[in-house]
Amino acid sequence: MSLIQLLACPACAGALSAEWACHGCGARFEAPDGIPNLRLPGDARTDAVRRFYQGAPFPGYPPRDTLAALHARAERSAFARLLDRAVPGDARIAEIGCGTGQMCLYLARGDRLVVGADLARASLRLGAAAAQRYGIDRVQFVETDLQRPGLPAASFDVVYSSGALHHTPDPRASFARLAQLARPGGVVMLGVYNAFARLPLRARRAAARLSRFRVVPFDPVLRDRRHEPARREAWLRDQYQHPEEHRHTVAEVRRWFADNGVEFLRTYPTSLLEDEPGDLLAPAADDWTPEAWLAQLGWMRTLGREGGLFFTIGKAGRQEGRKAGIQGRGVEGWNDEGGKAGRLQ
């Protein structure tokens, strides 16, 4: 399979030719810098988010970054190491809201095919330029929007989205479209802000507004980036000045999964008090709602020091007559002390 087969016309879902023409409706698309523009006009709120990231792509690449440095940065996180080890060597992966594509480039080894989709061309250009520097040719970046994605339904072994859906106008509707991209038996991994774990950052944001963001107290990421002005500014904008932000509980996201035929497996970090997962495709040990609420309160201390992101992991429902796909080919999530979940910082 070629990378172009993992893209589709956003208007009619038809297959695309090598010249970026739709075999179905005949529409033609441009691909400046090798990045096809499969984004149809969107609503005003989505456009505001796109313009926001056009102005400050996130996350940025450190100066003089290399592929080895990217791998080393990722592998400081147990979550990233487990993810790379668990994803099949020939998996078809879609990252929705890939930003500057660092996770795409990290996962692009073996025979994997990776599609990184995002609204903001400025971010995608950084990812494509890095792929060229690193000599990676198994990643295709694409400018598109989940409202009408330029990706074929039921085509991906792994559909991964971290830090994106909570910036859409209707995260629940966005998840419904994202879930359709996974093939039967495929894995869906969704990272969004947790309503409890986000509270410490919201308190820091309230304090920072008093100084018009000249002083942001107690933010460890800003402290670590004090000698990297561009990356520091990108974090400040993304975390403290975003035009669209939503926060969610475990129970809420589980309802999204159930509504879209995705079997809930577990969260990462665990929403149980003593069940830190080793295999994220293994169902959680039990399902006691009070324990999940207590665990989320604990996330204020662990995840709250940075962004407050958590993952929910599930398996896409089977279509009649088709076998579930990746049993024994499990996918595990990654997280660096909870806060940097899903993106390389």
FIDOMI-755075 format. One record per residue: residue number from 1; residue in three letters; x, y, z of N, C-alpha, C in turn. Coordinates in steps of 0.1 Angstrom, whole numbers, plus 2048, in hexadecimal, padded with zeros to 3 digits. Example, Ala and Ser with C-alpha at 12.3 -4.5 7.8 and 13.67 -1.06 7.14 Angstrom:
! residues 2
1:ALA:884:7C7:84E:87B:7D3:84E:884:7DF:84E .
2:SER:880:7EA:847:889:7F5:847:881:800:84F .
***
This chain:
! residues 345
1:MET:808:7F4:800:800:800:800:809:80C:800 .
2:SER:805:817:7F8:80C:823:7F8:805:82D:801 .
3:LEU:80D:838:804:807:842:80D:7FB:849:807 .
4:ILE:7FB:84B:7FA:7F0:852:7F4:7E3:84A:7F5 .
5:GLN:7E4:83D:7F7:7D8:835:7F9:7D2:837:807 .
6:LEU:7D9:83E:810:7D4:841:81D:7CF:84F:81E .
7:LEU:7CD:855:812:7C6:863:811:7BA:861:808 .
8:ALA:7B1:86B:80A:7A4:86A:802:79F:878:7FF .
9:CYS:797:879:7F6:790:886:7F2:788:88B:7FE .
10:PRO:789:897:803:781:89B:80E:772:89E:80A .
11:ALA:770:8A0:7FD:762:8A3:7F9:75A:896:7F7 .
12:CYS:760:88C:7F1:758:880:7EE:75E:873:7F3 .
13:ALA:769:874:7FA:770:868:7FF:776:85F:7F4 .
14:GLY:777:864:7E8:77D:85C:7DD:78C:85B:7DE .
15:ALA:792:851:7D7:7A0:84F:7D7:7A7:85A:7CF .
16:LEU:7B4:85D:7D2:7BB:867:7CC:7C6:861:7C3 .
17:SER:7C8:868:7B8:7D3:865:7AF:7E0:86A:7B4 .
18:ALA:7EB:867:7AD:7F8:86C:7B1:7F9:87B:7AE .
19:GLU:7F0:880:7A6:7F0:88F:7A3:7E6:896:7AC .
20:TRP:7E1:88F:7B6:7D8:895:7C0:7CB:899:7BA .
21:ALA:7C6:890:7B1:7B9:892:7AB:7B0:886:7B0 .
22:CYS:7A3:889:7B3:79A:87F:7B8:794:877:7AD .
23:HIS:795:86A:7AE:790:860:7A4:780:861:7A4 .
24:GLY:77A:865:7AF:76C:865:7B1:765:871:7AB .
25:CYS:768:87D:7B1:761:889:7AC:769:892:7A3 .
26:GLY:776:88E:7A1:77E:896:798:785:8A2:79E .
27:ALA:783:8A5:7AB:789:8B0:7B1:798:8AF:7B1 .
28:ARG:79F:8BB:7B0:7AD:8BB:7B0:7B2:8C3:7BC .
29:PHE:7BD:8BE:7C1:7C3:8C5:7CD:7D1:8C8:7CB .
30:GLU:7D5:8D3:7D2:7E3:8D7:7D1:7EB:8D1:7DC .
31:ALA:7F8:8CF:7DA:801:8C9:7E4:80E:8D1:7E5 .
32:PRO:80E:8DE:7E9:81A:8E5:7EB:823:8DE:7F5 .
33:ASP:830:8DE:7F2:83A:8D8:7FB:837:8C9:7FE .
34:GLY:830:8C3:7F4:82D:8B5:7F6:822:8B2:800 .
35:ILE:81B:8BC:805:811:8BA:810:803:8BD:809 .
36:PRO:7FB:8B3:806:7EF:8B6:7FF:7E5:8BE:808 .
37:ASN:7DE:8C8:802:7D4:8CF:809:7C7:8C9:806 .
38:LEU:7C2:8C1:810:7B5:8BA:80F:7AC:8C0:819 .
39:ARG:7AD:8CD:81C:7A5:8D3:826:79A:8DB:81F .
40:LEU:78E:8D9:821:783:8E0:81C:780:8EC:825 .
41:PRO:779:8F6:821:776:902:829:76E:8FD:836 .
42:GLY:772:903:841:76C:8FF:84E:765:90A:855 .
43:ASP:761:908:861:759:912:868:763:91C:86F .
44:ALA:75D:927:874:766:932:879:76E:92E:885 .
45:ARG:769:925:88D:770:921:899:77C:918:895 .
46:THR:77A:90F:88C:785:907:887:78F:90F:880 .
47:ASP:78B:919:879:795:922:872:79D:929:87C .
48:ALA:797:92D:887:79E:935:891:7AA:92C:897 .
49:VAL:7A7:91F:899:7B1:916:89E:7BC:914:894 .
50:ARG:7B8:913:887:7C2:911:87D:7CB:91E:87C .
51:ARG:7C6:929:87D:7CE:936:87C:7D7:936:888 .
52:PHE:7D2:932:894:7DA:932:8A0:7E7:92A:89E .
53:TYR:7E6:91E:899:7F1:915:897:7FA:91A:88B .
54:GLN:7F4:920:881:7FC:926:877:806:930:87C .
55:GLY:802:938:886:80A:942:88C:815:93C:895 .
56:ALA:813:931:89B:81D:92B:8A4:81B:91C:8A4 .
57:PRO:822:915:89A:821:906:89A:825:900:8A7 .
58:PHE:81E:8F5:8AA:820:8EF:8B7:820:8DF:8B6 .
59:PRO:829:8D8:8BC:835:8DC:8C3:840:8DF:8B9 .
60:GLY:849:8E8:8BD:854:8EB:8B4:860:8E1:8B6 .
61:TYR:869:8E2:8AC:875:8D9:8AC:880:8E1:8B3 .
62:PRO:888:8DB:8BC:894:8E2:8C1:89E:8E5:8B6 .
63:PRO:8A6:8EF:8B9:8B1:8F2:8AF:8BA:8E6:8AC .
64:ARG:8BE:8E5:8A0:8C7:8DA:89C:8C2:8CC:8A0 .
65:ASP:8B5:8CA:89F:8AF:8BD:8A3:8B3:8B3:899 .
66:THR:8B5:8A6:89D:8B8:89B:895:8AE:890:898 .
67:LEU:8AD:886:88F:8A4:87A:891:8A8:873:89E .
68:ALA:8B5:872:8A1:8BA:86B:8AD:8B5:873:8B9 .
69:ALA:8B6:880:8B8:8B2:888:8C4:8A3:887:8C6 .
70:LEU:89B:887:8BA:88D:885:8BB:889:878:8C2 .
71:HIS:890:86D:8BE:88E:860:8C5:891:860:8D3 .
72:ALA:89D:866:8D6:8A1:867:8E4:897:86F:8ED .
73:ARG:892:87A:8E7:888:882:8EE:87B:87A:8F1 .
74:ALA:877:872:8E7:86B:86A:8E9:86D:85F:8F3 .
75:GLU:879:859:8F2:87B:84D:8FA:87E:850:909 .
76:ARG:87F:85C:90C:87F:860:91A:872:85C:921 .
77:SER:868:85A:919:85A:857:91D:858:848:91C .
78:ALA:853:842:926:84F:834:926:844:832:91C .
79:PHE:83B:83C:91B:830:83B:912:834:83A:903 .
80:ALA:83E:842:8FF:843:841:8F2:84A:834:8EF .
81:ARG:852:830:8F8:859:823:8F5:84F:817:8F4 .
82:LEU:845:817:8FC:83B:80C:8FB:833:80D:8EE .
83:LEU:830:819:8EA:828:81B:8DE:830:816:8D2 .
84:ASP:83C:81A:8D1:844:816:8C5:846:807:8C5 .
85:ARG:848:801:8D1:84A:7F2:8D2:83D:7EB:8CE .
86:ALA:831:7F1:8D1:825:7E9:8D0:81E:7EB:8C2 .
87:VAL:820:7F7:8BC:81A:7F9:8AE:821:7EF:8A4 .
88:PRO:819:7E8:89D:81E:7DE:893:828:7E5:889 .
89:GLY:831:7DE:885:83B:7E3:87C:836:7E7:86E .
90:ASP:82A:7E2:86B:824:7E5:85E:817:7ED:860 .
91:ALA:815:7F3:86B:808:7FA:86E:806:806:865 .
92:ARG:7F9:808:862:7F5:815:85C:7F0:81E:867 .
93:ILE:7F6:829:868:7F4:832:874:7EF:840:86F .
94:ALA:7E4:845:875:7E0:853:873:7E1:85A:880 .
95:GLU:7E9:866:87F:7E9:86F:88B:7E0:87B:887 .
96:ILE:7D6:87D:88F:7CD:888:88C:7D0:894:895 .
97:GLY:7D3:89F:88F:7D8:8AB:896:7E7:8A9:89A .
98:CYS:7EF:8A5:88F:7FD:8A1:892:806:8AD:895 .
99:GLY:801:8B9:893:80A:8C5:896:816:8C5:88D .
100:THR:822:8C6:892:82E:8C6:88A:833:8B8:887 .
101:GLY:82C:8AE:88B:82F:8A0:886:839:898:88D .
102:GLN:83D:89C:899:848:895:8A0:844:887:8A3 .
103:MET:838:884:8A8:834:876:8AA:833:86E:89E .
104:CYS:82F:874:893:82F:86D:886:83D:868:882 .
105:LEU:846:871:884:854:86E:880:85A:864:88A .
106:TYR:856:864:896:85B:85A:8A0:856:84C:89D .
107:LEU:84A:84B:898:844:83E:896:847:839:888 .
108:ALA:84D:841:87F:84F:83D:871:85B:834:870 .
109:ARG:85A:828:875:865:81E:873:860:811:86E .
110:GLY:869:808:86A:864:7FC:864:85C:7FE:857 .
111:ASP:851:7F7:856:849:7F8:84A:83C:800:84D .
112:ARG:83C:807:858:830:80F:85B:82E:81A:851 .
113:LEU:821:81D:84F:81D:829:847:816:832:850 .
114:VAL:81A:83F:850:815:848:85A:80F:854:852 .
115:VAL:803:858:855:7FD:864:850:7FB:86E:85C .
116:GLY:801:87A:85A:7FF:885:864:7F6:88F:85F .
117:ALA:7EA:891:865:7E0:89B:860:7DF:8A6:86A .
118:ASP:7DE:8B2:864:7DD:8BE:86D:7D6:8C9:865 .
119:LEU:7D1:8D3:86C:7CB:8DF:865:7D5:8E9:861 .
120:ALA:7E0:8EA:868:7E9:8F5:866:7F5:8F1:85D .
121:ARG:7F6:8F8:851:801:8F4:848:80E:8F8:84D .
122:ALA:80F:903:855:81C:907:85B:822:8FC:863 .
123:SER:819:8F5:86B:81E:8EA:873:822:8DE:86A .
124:LEU:81A:8DB:860:81D:8D0:857:82A:8D2:850 .
125:ARG:82D:8DE:84C:83A:8E1:845:846:8DE:84E .
126:LEU:845:8E1:85B:850:8DD:864:852:8CE:864 .
127:GLY:846:8C7:865:847:8B8:865:84D:8B3:858 .
128:ALA:849:8B8:84D:84E:8B3:840:85D:8B6:83E .
129:ALA:861:8C2:843:86F:8C6:842:877:8BD:84B .
130:ALA:872:8BA:857:87A:8B1:860:87B:8A3:859 .
131:ALA:870:89E:853:870:891:84D:87B:890:842 .
132:GLN:87C:89B:83A:886:89C:830:894:89C:836 .
133:ARG:896:8A3:840:8A3:8A4:847:8A7:896:84C .
134:TYR:89D:88F:852:8A0:882:858:8A0:876:84E .
135:GLY:89C:879:842:89C:86E:838:890:865:839 .
136:ILE:885:869:83F:879:861:841:86F:863:835 .
137:ASP:86C:858:82F:863:859:823:856:851:825 .
138:ARG:853:84C:831:847:844:834:83D:84C:83C .
139:VAL:83E:859:83B:834:862:841:82E:86C:837 .
140:GLN:821:86D:837:81B:877:82E:813:881:837 .
141:PHE:817:88D:836:80F:898:83D:805:89D:834 .
142:VAL:7F9:8A1:83A:7EE:8A5:832:7E6:8B0:839 .
143:GLU:7E3:8BB:832:7DB:8C5:838:7CC:8C2:836 .
144:THR:7C5:8BF:841:7B7:8BB:840:7B0:8BE:84E .
145:ASP:7A3:8BD:84E:79B:8C0:859:792:8B4:85C .
146:LEU:790:8B1:869:788:8A5:86D:779:8A7:869 .
147:GLN:775:8B3:867:767:8B5:863:764:8AD:855 .
148:ARG:76E:8AE:84C:76D:8A6:840:77B:8A2:83D .
149:PRO:780:897:843:78E:893:842:792:88E:835 .
150:GLY:79E:891:830:7A3:88B:824:7AA:87E:827 .
151:LEU:7A3:875:82E:7A9:868:832:79D:85E:830 .
152:PRO:7A1:852:82B:796:848:829:792:841:836 .
153:ALA:785:83F:837:77F:838:842:784:82A:843 .
154:ALA:785:825:850:788:817:853:795:812:84C .
155:SER:79F:81A:84D:7AB:817:845:7B8:816:84E .
156:PHE:7B7:81A:85B:7C3:81B:863:7C3:811:86F .
157:ASP:7CF:80B:871:7D0:802:87D:7D0:80A:88A .
158:VAL:7D6:816:889:7D7:81E:895:7D3:82C:891 .
159:VAL:7C9:831:899:7C5:83F:897:7C8:846:8A4 .
160:TYR:7D1:84F:8A4:7D7:856:8AF:7D5:865:8AF .
161:SER:7D0:86A:8BA:7CE:879:8BA:7D1:87D:8C8 .
162:SER:7DA:887:8C9:7DE:88C:8D6:7DE:89B:8D6 .
163:GLY:7D6:8A1:8DF:7D6:8AF:8E1:7CF:8B7:8D6 .
164:ALA:7C6:8B0:8CE:7C0:8B7:8C3:7B1:8B9:8C4 .
165:LEU:7AA:8AE:8C8:79B:8AF:8C8:796:8B8:8D2 .
166:HIS:79D:8BB:8DD:798:8C5:8E6:799:8D3:8E1 .
167:HIS:79F:8D5:8D6:7A0:8E2:8CF:796:8E3:8C3 .
168:THR:78D:8D9:8C2:783:8DA:8B7:776:8E0:8BD .
169:PRO:76D:8E6:8B5:761:8EB:8BB:758:8E1:8C1 .
170:ASP:757:8D5:8BC:74F:8CA:8C2:757:8BD:8C3 .
171:PRO:75E:8BC:8CE:767:8B0:8CF:760:8A3:8CE .
172:ARG:754:8A2:8D2:74C:895:8D1:74A:892:8C2 .
173:ALA:745:89C:8BA:743:899:8AC:751:896:8A5 .
174:SER:75B:89D:8A9:768:89B:8A3:76D:88C:8A6 .
175:PHE:76A:887:8B2:76E:87A:8B5:766:870:8AC .
176:ALA:75A:872:8AA:752:869:8A1:758:868:893 .
177:ARG:75D:873:88E:764:872:881:771:86B:882 .
178:LEU:779:86E:88C:786:868:88E:784:858:88F .
179:ALA:77A:854:897:778:845:899:776:83E:88C .
180:GLN:770:845:883:76C:83E:876:779:83B:86E .
181:LEU:784:841:871:790:83F:869:797:831:86D .
182:ALA:794:82C:879:79A:81F:87D:794:813:876 .
183:ARG:79C:80A:872:796:7FE:86C:790:7F5:877 .
184:PRO:787:7EC:874:782:7E3:87E:78D:7DC:886 .
185:GLY:78D:7DD:893:797:7D7:89B:7A3:7E0:89D .
186:GLY:7A3:7EC:896:7AE:7F5:898:7AE:7FC:8A5 .
187:VAL:7B8:803:8A9:7BA:80A:8B6:7B7:818:8B4 .
188:VAL:7AF:81E:8BD:7AD:82C:8BE:7B3:831:8CB .
189:MET:7BC:83B:8CA:7C2:841:8D6:7BF:850:8D6 .
190:LEU:7B8:855:8E0:7B4:863:8E1:7BA:86A:8ED .
191:GLY:7C1:874:8EB:7C7:87C:8F6:7C0:88A:8F6 .
192:VAL:7B9:88D:901:7B3:89A:903:7B6:89F:911 .
193:TYR:7B3:8AC:914:7B4:8B2:921:7AA:8AC:92A .
194:ASN:7AF:8A9:936:7A6:8A4:941:7A1:8B0:949 .
195:ALA:794:8AF:94C:78D:8BA:953:794:8BD:961 .
196:PHE:798:8B2:967:79F:8B4:975:7AD:8B8:973 .
197:ALA:7B5:8B0:96B:7C3:8B2:96A:7C7:8C0:964 .
198:ARG:7BD:8C6:95D:7C0:8D3:957:7BE:8DE:961 .
199:LEU:7B9:8DC:96D:7B6:8E6:976:7C3:8EE:97B .
200:PRO:7CE:8E7:97D:7DA:8EF:981:7DF:8F8:976 .
201:LEU:7DE:8F4:969:7E2:8FD:95F:7D9:909:95D .
202:ARG:7CC:906:95F:7C2:911:95F:7C5:91B:96A .
203:ALA:7C9:916:975:7CC:920:980:7D9:928:97C .
204:ARG:7E3:921:976:7EF:929:972:7EB:933:967 .
205:ARG:7E2:92F:95E:7DD:938:954:7D6:945:95A .
206:ALA:7CE:942:964:7C7:94E:96A:7D1:957:970 .
207:ALA:7DC:952:977:7E6:95A:97D:7EE:961:972 .
208:ALA:7F1:95A:967:7F9:960:95C:7F2:96C:955 .
209:ARG:7E5:96B:955:7DE:976:94E:7DF:983:955 .
210:LEU:7E2:983:962:7E4:98F:96A:7F0:997:965 .
211:SER:7FA:990:960:806:996:95B:806:996:94C .
212:ARG:7FB:993:946:7FA:992:937:804:988:932 .
213:PHE:806:97D:939:80E:972:935:81D:975:935 .
214:ARG:821:980:93B:82F:982:93D:835:979:947 .
215:VAL:82D:975:951:831:96C:95C:827:961:95D .
216:VAL:82C:954:95B:823:949:95C:829:940:968 .
217:PRO:823:940:973:829:939:97F:828:92A:97E .
218:PHE:833:923:982:833:915:985:830:90C:978 .
219:ASP:834:910:96D:833:908:961:840:902:95E .
220:PRO:842:8F4:95F:84F:8EE:95D:853:8EE:94F .
221:VAL:84A:8EE:945:84E:8EE:937:854:8FB:933 .
222:LEU:84D:906:937:853:913:935:861:915:93B .
223:ARG:862:90F:947:86F:910:94E:87A:908:946 .
224:ASP:876:8FC:941:880:8F4:939:884:8FB:92C .
225:ARG:87B:903:927:87D:909:91A:882:918:91A .
226:ARG:887:91C:926:88A:92A:927:896:92E:91D .
227:HIS:89E:924:918:8A8:928:90F:8A4:924:900 .
228:GLU:897:921:8FE:892:91E:8F1:886:927:8EE .
229:PRO:888:933:8EB:87D:93D:8EA:871:939:8E1 .
230:ALA:874:933:8D5:869:92F:8CC:861:924:8D2 .
231:ARG:867:91A:8D7:860:90F:8DD:858:913:8EA .
232:ARG:85E:91C:8F2:858:921:8FD:84B:929:8FA .
233:GLU:84C:931:8EF:841:939:8EB:836:930:8E5 .
234:ALA:839:925:8DE:82F:91C:8D9:828:915:8E4 .
235:TRP:82F:911:8EF:828:90B:8FA:81F:915:901 .
236:LEU:823:921:903:81C:92B:90A:80F:92E:902 .
237:ARG:810:92F:8F5:804:932:8ED:7FA:926:8ED .
238:ASP:800:91A:8EB:7F7:90E:8EA:7F0:90B:8F7 .
239:GLN:7F6:90D:903:7F1:909:90F:7E9:914:916 .
240:TYR:7EC:921:913:7E7:92C:91B:7DE:936:913 .
241:GLN:7DF:935:906:7D9:940:8FE:7D1:93A:8F2 .
242:HIS:7CD:92D:8F3:7C6:927:8E8:7B8:92C:8E6 .
243:PRO:7B3:92E:8DA:7A6:933:8D8:79A:929:8DA .
244:GLU:79E:91C:8DB:793:912:8DD:799:907:8E5 .
245:GLU:792:905:8F1:797:8FA:8FA:78B:8F4:901 .
246:HIS:78B:8E6:901:781:8DF:909:789:8D5:912 .
247:ARG:782:8D1:91D:788:8C7:926:77D:8BC:929 .
248:HIS:782:8B0:92C:779:8A5:92C:77D:89B:937 .
249:THR:773:894:93C:775:889:946:776:87C:93F .
250:VAL:77A:872:946:77B:864:941:76D:85F:93D .
251:ALA:763:862:946:756:85D:943:750:863:936 .
252:GLU:753:870:933:74F:876:927:755:870:91B .
253:VAL:762:86E:91B:769:868:90F:764:85A:90D .
254:ARG:762:852:918:75D:845:917:74F:845:910 .
255:ARG:747:84E:912:73A:84F:90B:73C:851:8FC .
256:TRP:746:859:8F8:749:85B:8EA:74D:84E:8E4 .
257:PHE:756:846:8EB:75A:839:8E6:74D:830:8E4 .
258:ALA:745:82F:8EE:739:826:8ED:730:82B:8E2 .
259:ASP:72E:838:8E0:725:83D:8D6:72A:83A:8C7 .
260:ASN:737:837:8C6:73D:835:8B9:742:827:8B7 .
261:GLY:73E:81D:8BF:742:810:8BD:750:80C:8C0 .
262:VAL:757:814:8C8:765:812:8CC:765:80C:8DA .
263:GLU:76A:800:8DB:76B:7F9:8E8:775:800:8F1 .
264:PHE:771:804:8FC:77A:80A:906:783:800:90C .
265:LEU:790:803:90C:79A:7F9:913:79F:7FF:920 .
266:ARG:7A4:80B:91F:7A9:811:92C:7AD:820:929 .
267:THR:7B1:827:933:7B7:834:932:7C6:833:935 .
268:TYR:7CD:83D:930:7DB:83F:934:7DD:84E:938 .
269:PRO:7E2:851:944:7E5:848:94F:7D8:840:953 .
270:THR:7DA:836:95A:7CE:82E:95E:7C4:836:967 .
271:SER:7B8:833:965:7AD:839:96D:7AA:830:979 .
272:LEU:7B2:826:97B:7B1:81D:987:7BC:821:991 .
273:LEU:7BA:81F:99D:7C4:824:9A7:7D1:81C:9A7 .
274:GLU:7D0:80F:9A4:7DC:806:9A5:7DC:7FD:999 .
275:ASP:7DD:803:98D:7DD:7FA:981:7E4:801:975 .
276:GLU:7F1:806:978:7F8:80C:96D:7FA:802:962 .
277:PRO:7F6:806:956:7F6:7FC:94B:804:7F9:945 .
278:GLY:805:7EC:941:811:7E9:939:80D:7E6:92B .
279:ASP:801:7E2:929:7FB:7DF:91C:7EE:7E7:91B .
280:LEU:7EE:7F1:912:7E2:7F9:911:7D7:7F3:90A .
281:LEU:7D9:7E8:903:7CE:7E1:8FD:7C8:7D6:906 .
282:ALA:7CE:7D5:912:7C7:7CC:91C:7BC:7D4:923 .
283:PRO:7B0:7CF:923:7A6:7D7:92A:7A9:7DA:939 .
284:ALA:7A4:7E5:93D:7A7:7E9:94B:7A2:7DE:955 .
285:ALA:7A8:7DD:960:7A5:7D2:96A:796:7D2:96F .
286:ASP:791:7DE:971:783:7DF:974:77D:7ED:970 .
287:ASP:772:7F0:974:76B:7FB:96E:762:802:979 .
288:TRP:769:807:983:762:80C:98F:762:81B:98E .
289:THR:757:822:98B:756:830:988:75C:839:994 .
290:PRO:759:836:9A1:760:83F:9AB:76F:83E:9AA .
291:GLU:775:833:9A7:783:832:9A6:788:83B:99A .
292:ALA:781:83B:98F:785:844:984:785:852:988 .
293:TRP:77B:857:990:77A:865:994:786:868:99E .
294:LEU:789:85E:9A7:794:861:9B0:7A1:861:9A8 .
295:ALA:7A3:859:99E:7AF:859:996:7B1:866:98F .
296:GLN:7A6:86C:98A:7A7:878:983:7AA:884:98C .
297:LEU:7A5:883:998:7AA:88D:9A2:7B9:88D:9A4 .
298:GLY:7BE:880:9A4:7CD:87F:9A6:7D4:884:99A .
299:TRP:7CE:885:98E:7D5:88A:982:7D8:899:983 .
300:MET:7D1:8A0:98C:7D4:8AE:98E:7E3:8AF:992 .
301:ARG:7E8:8A6:99A:7F6:8A6:99F:7FF:8A1:994 .
302:THR:7FC:896:98D:805:890:984:805:896:976 .
303:LEU:7F9:897:970:7F8:89D:963:7F7:8AC:963 .
304:GLY:7F2:8B1:96F:7F0:8C0:96F:7FC:8C8:96F .
305:ARG:808:8C2:972:814:8CB:972:817:8D0:964 .
306:GLU:811:8C9:95A:813:8CE:94C:806:8D0:945 .
307:GLY:802:8C8:93C:7F6:8CB:934:7E9:8C5:939 .
308:GLY:7EA:8BA:940:7DD:8B3:945:7D7:8AA:93A .
309:LEU:7DF:8A5:931:7DA:89C:927:7D9:88E:92B .
310:PHE:7CE:887:928:7CD:879:92A:7C9:871:91E .
311:PHE:7CB:864:91D:7C7:85C:912:7BC:853:915 .
312:THR:7B3:851:90C:7AA:846:90C:7AD:83D:900 .
313:ILE:7AD:830:903:7B1:826:8F8:7A6:81C:8F6 .
314:GLY:7A3:81A:8E9:799:810:8E6:79B:809:8D9 .
315:LYS:792:7FF:8D6:793:7F7:8CA:787:7F9:8C2 .
316:ALA:789:7FD:8B5:77E:7FF:8AC:775:7F3:8AA .
317:GLY:768:7F5:8A9:75F:7EA:8A7:761:7E3:89A .
318:ARG:75D:7D6:89A:75F:7CE:88E:753:7D0:884 .
319:GLN:757:7CF:877:74D:7CF:86D:749:7C1:86A .
320:GLU:73C:7BE:867:737:7B1:865:740:7A9:85B .
321:GLY:744:79D:85E:74C:795:855:75B:798:855 .
322:ARG:75F:7A2:85D:76E:7A5:85E:773:7A1:86C .
323:LYS:77F:79D:86C:785:799:879:78C:7A5:87F .
324:ALA:78B:7A6:88C:792:7B1:893:7A1:7B0:890 .
325:GLY:7A7:7BC:88F:7B4:7BC:888:7C0:7BA:891 .
326:ILE:7C2:7C1:89C:7D0:7C1:8A1:7D0:7BB:8AF .
327:GLN:7C9:7B0:8B1:7CC:7A8:8BD:7DA:7A3:8BC .
328:GLY:7E1:7A4:8C7:7EF:7A0:8C7:7F8:7AA:8C1 .
329:ARG:7F2:7B5:8BC:7FB:7C0:8B6:7F8:7CC:8BE .
330:GLY:7F9:7CB:8CB:7F4:7D6:8D4:7FB:7E3:8D3 .
331:VAL:7F4:7EE:8D6:7F9:7FB:8D6:7F9:800:8E4 .
332:GLU:804:806:8E9:804:80C:8F6:807:81B:8F4 .
333:GLY:802:822:8FE:803:831:8FD:810:836:903 .
334:TRP:812:843:902:81F:848:908:81C:855:90F .
335:ASN:824:858:919:821:863:921:82E:866:929 .
336:ASP:831:872:92A:83D:876:932:838:87D:93F .
337:GLU:837:875:94A:831:87A:956:823:880:955 .
338:GLY:81C:87B:94B:80E:87F:949:80C:88B:941 .
339:GLY:815:895:942:812:8A2:93C:815:8A3:92D .
340:LYS:81F:89C:928:823:89E:91A:81D:893:912 .
341:ALA:811:88E:916:80C:882:90F:809:885:901 .
342:GLY:80E:87C:8F8:80A:87C:8EA:812:885:8E1 .
343:ARG:819:88E:8E6:821:896:8DD:82F:897:8E2 .
344:LEU:839:898:8D9:847:89A:8DD:849:8A9:8DE .
345:GLN:84E:8AC:8EA:84F:8BB:8ED:85C:8C0:8E9 .
***
